[in-house]
């Protein structure tokens, strides 16, 4: 009788626990090794994939994941607050496809943008969302740790904004020091954010700018136009006669879009070269 009662109590306890977990995290997942019932889509973005597609992509050799940080900040009167996140949709895809063995983590859109209270830097303007440096680094640690748990061999950190760089460098070093079992390497790629080389590349093609102080430039506009024209308010600016930046006309738009794609390719090539170096480097 006591044994029967004990089994009943255990069953109730397990049922309550499972019910609580289901309520908190959702239904219990299916077999992690179960077969995928449908064809996979052609994408490198993890957030656009099913868990089975990610699993099977990894099994097929995609052992690198790109963790990219953008930002939500003021970007002058013409560009959306998510400027860096828009650009990263283009550059991270190009990098992943050129590497051939990489997937792209959901772009981290919240980064340090200035003190919150009292506000400094970008926080002086509406739309901006800022993190403290400590919160930012803790977020990066957790995200990167998840991909180690899932079995990625190389976690690559790149940032599309200046305030993102120090935190990524520090986190990569911290995680490499924490885990020395050879399972996962963490690499920060500062060369991705080399706007000096991009400026020279543009000037070689006749694009010379006069800074208007708008936190905006031709390279950003060209890349964003090639990804999402609405993100630079193209229609509204054409109507207002303001379809130019830093003294450079953005019309004809077809020419600027073509340059935007070339800029993305240029930046991706630099990043790919450095990622391959980092991947083969023995620490």
ZIGIHU-V348803 format. One record per run of one state. SS is the DSSP state (H for helix, E for strand, L for the rest). FROM is the first residue (numbers start at 1). TO is the last residue. Records with the same first field share a line. If there is no record, write none. Layout:
BEGIN
SS = FROM-TO ; FROM-TO
END
This chain:
BEGIN
L = 1-1 ; 26-44 ; 49-50 ; 60-63 ; 70-71 ; 73-82 ; 100-101 ; 105-107 ; 109-110 ; 112-120 ; 125-128 ; 131-132 ; 151-153 ; 160-161 ; 179-184 ; 189-189 ; 194-194 ; 205-217 ; 228-228 ; 233-233 ; 241-243 ; 246-247 ; 250-252 ; 281-283
H = 2-25 ; 46-48 ; 51-59 ; 83-99 ; 121-124 ; 133-150 ; 162-178 ; 190-193 ; 195-204 ; 218-227 ; 229-232 ; 234-240 ; 253-280
E = 45-45 ; 64-69 ; 72-72 ; 102-104 ; 108-108 ; 111-111 ; 129-130 ; 154-159 ; 185-188 ; 244-245 ; 248-249
END
